[in-house]
Amino acid sequence: MARVKTIGVLTSGGDAPGMNAAIRAVTRAGICNGFTIKGIYRGYDGLINGEIKPFTTENVSGIIMQGGTVLKTARSNEFMTDEGKKKAYDNIKKESIDALVVIGGNGSLTGAKVFAEEYDICCIGLPGTIDNDLYGTDSTIGYDTTMNTIVECVDRIRDTAQSHERIFFVEVMGRDAGFLAQNSAIAAGAEAAIIPEDSTDVDQLSRFMERGIRKSKKSCIVIVSESPKCGALYYADRVKKEFPDYDVRVSILGHLQRGGRPTAHDRILASRTGVGAIDAILQGQRNVMIGIRNNEIIYVPLIEAIRSDKPFDKKLITVLDELSI
C-alpha cells in the first residue's frame, strides 16, 4: 500500500455545529504530521466538479467558534451514480489525493463506504450530525450544541405556555432517532417526549394526557421528533379534537437547530476526532469512523457506524415520566 502524502477533507449532508472545528483539526494535525491537505468544497458534488483547493493553517484560522462549514456542504444525487463516483475518483487522482476524510452523518458515511469499496481509496469518517444516530460513538459533532439550542428555545416557549395556560407541541429534528427529543425534554423540564423509539402499541398521546395534564396541569410542553406523518401538527390536531377544552399551539424549530456557535463539548469532540483521523491514517487504518466511547478514541468500521440500530437507553423514558408528574 502506497504511503499517504495528500489528504482531502470534505463536509457532506446537513451541516452541524462543530464541523469547522473538525476541518481545523484535520488540517492542522495533518500539516503537523507532514501531510498536504486539500479542502473539497460542497461535499461530494465538489469532488465531482473539481472544487478542490490546497489548505494551510491560515485557511482554518479563526473558524473553531463558527457554526456551519467553511467548506460548504450539499447532498449529492450524482455521487450515488456510477458516473458520478467515476468523476470523483478521476479528480482525486488528478489532485494526487491518497486519503479522504469525510465529515458528515449516516448518508455521507454510507457514500464514503461505497466509494472506498469500489475504488480502493482510504476513507476516514468523522461523525458530523446533530441527530446523534451514528453507531459506535457516544456523541456526534453538533449534537450537544443542538440540544442546548432546543433547551434555550423551550425555556422561552414555556414562559408563554404558562402565561396563557397552553399546551405547546415543540417539534425538533431527529426523524429516525429520538436522542434530541428525549434528552432535550429532560433538560428543559418538558412534560413528555414523543419519539420513534417509543412507538409501541400504546398511544403516546393518550398516555401522556391521562398521566399528566388532565390531572394537574393547564400548561405543558411536549417535545416531538419530526415525522412526515406524526409530527407536532398531527398531535396538536388530535388534542384539539379529542380534548377541546385545552388551548394548543405548535412550534416547529426547524433549521434554527442547526446554526449557532458550537459548545465547548462539540469543539473538543471535533478536535479530538479530527486529530484521531490523522492518527488513523498514520497507523494505516482504512474505512473507519473516528468515534469516542467512554472518553477514548475508537475506530469503528464504516459498515458498523451506519447501522440503523444505535442503542437508545429506554431508562431515559422512565426518567422523564417520573419527573413530569
MORA-V503802 format. One record per residue. N is the residue number from 0. RES is the residue in one small letter. PHI is phi as a letter, one per 20 degrees, with the letter a starting at -180 (999 if undefined). Layout:
BEGIN
n,res,phi
N,RES,PHI
N,RES,PHI
END
This chain:
BEGIN
n,res,phi
0,m,999
1,a,f
2,r,f
3,v,f
4,k,d
5,t,c
6,i,d
7,g,e
8,v,c
9,l,b
10,t,d
11,s,b
12,g,m
13,g,f
14,d,f
15,a,b
16,p,g
17,g,o
18,m,f
19,n,f
20,a,f
21,a,f
22,i,g
23,r,g
24,a,f
25,v,f
26,t,f
27,r,f
28,a,f
29,g,f
30,i,f
31,c,g
32,n,e
33,g,n
34,f,e
35,t,e
36,i,d
37,k,c
38,g,e
39,i,d
40,y,e
41,r,m
42,g,m
43,y,f
44,d,f
45,g,f
46,l,f
47,i,f
48,n,e
49,g,m
50,e,e
51,i,c
52,k,c
53,p,f
54,f,d
55,t,d
56,t,f
57,e,f
58,n,f
59,v,d
60,s,f
61,g,m
62,i,d
63,i,f
64,m,e
65,q,e
66,g,f
67,g,m
68,t,b
69,v,f
70,l,e
71,k,m
72,t,b
73,a,a
74,r,e
75,s,d
76,n,f
77,e,f
78,f,f
79,m,f
80,t,e
81,d,f
82,e,f
83,g,f
84,k,f
85,k,f
86,k,f
87,a,f
88,y,f
89,d,f
90,n,f
91,i,f
92,k,f
93,k,f
94,e,e
95,s,l
96,i,e
97,d,d
98,a,b
99,l,c
100,v,d
101,v,d
102,i,d
103,g,r
104,g,d
105,n,g
106,g,f
107,s,f
108,l,f
109,t,f
110,g,f
111,a,f
112,k,f
113,v,f
114,f,f
115,a,f
116,e,f
117,e,e
118,y,c
119,d,l
120,i,d
121,c,f
122,c,c
123,i,c
124,g,d
125,l,d
126,p,f
127,g,d
128,t,b
129,i,f
130,d,f
131,n,l
132,d,d
133,l,e
134,y,f
135,g,n
136,t,c
137,d,f
138,s,b
139,t,d
140,i,f
141,g,o
142,y,f
143,d,f
144,t,f
145,t,f
146,m,f
147,n,f
148,t,f
149,i,f
150,v,f
151,e,f
152,c,f
153,v,f
154,d,g
155,r,f
156,i,f
157,r,f
158,d,g
159,t,f
160,a,g
161,q,f
162,s,f
163,h,d
164,e,l
165,r,d
166,i,e
167,f,d
168,f,e
169,v,d
170,e,e
171,v,c
172,m,f
173,g,o
174,r,f
175,d,d
176,a,b
177,g,e
178,f,g
179,l,f
180,a,f
181,q,f
182,n,f
183,s,f
184,a,f
185,i,f
186,a,f
187,a,e
188,g,m
189,a,f
190,e,e
191,a,a
192,a,c
193,i,d
194,i,c
195,p,f
196,e,f
197,d,d
198,s,e
199,t,e
200,d,f
201,v,f
202,d,f
203,q,f
204,l,f
205,s,f
206,r,f
207,f,f
208,m,f
209,e,f
210,r,f
211,g,d
212,i,f
213,r,f
214,k,e
215,s,b
216,k,c
217,k,d
218,s,c
219,c,a
220,i,d
221,v,c
222,i,e
223,v,c
224,s,f
225,e,g
226,s,b
227,p,f
228,k,d
229,c,c
230,g,e
231,a,f
232,l,f
233,y,f
234,y,f
235,a,f
236,d,f
237,r,f
238,v,f
239,k,g
240,k,e
241,e,e
242,f,c
243,p,f
244,d,f
245,y,d
246,d,e
247,v,d
248,r,c
249,v,c
250,s,c
251,i,d
252,l,f
253,g,l
254,h,f
255,l,g
256,q,f
257,r,e
258,g,e
259,g,o
260,r,f
261,p,f
262,t,f
263,a,g
264,h,g
265,d,f
266,r,f
267,i,f
268,l,g
269,a,f
270,s,f
271,r,f
272,t,f
273,g,f
274,v,f
275,g,f
276,a,f
277,i,f
278,d,g
279,a,f
280,i,f
281,l,f
282,q,e
283,g,n
284,q,f
285,r,b
286,n,l
287,v,c
288,m,d
289,i,e
290,g,c
291,i,c
292,r,c
293,n,l
294,n,m
295,e,d
296,i,f
297,i,c
298,y,d
299,v,d
300,p,g
301,l,g
302,i,f
303,e,e
304,a,f
305,i,e
306,r,g
307,s,e
308,d,d
309,k,f
310,p,g
311,f,d
312,d,f
313,k,f
314,k,f
315,l,f
316,i,f
317,t,f
318,v,g
319,l,f
320,d,g
321,e,f
322,l,e
323,s,d
324,i,f
END
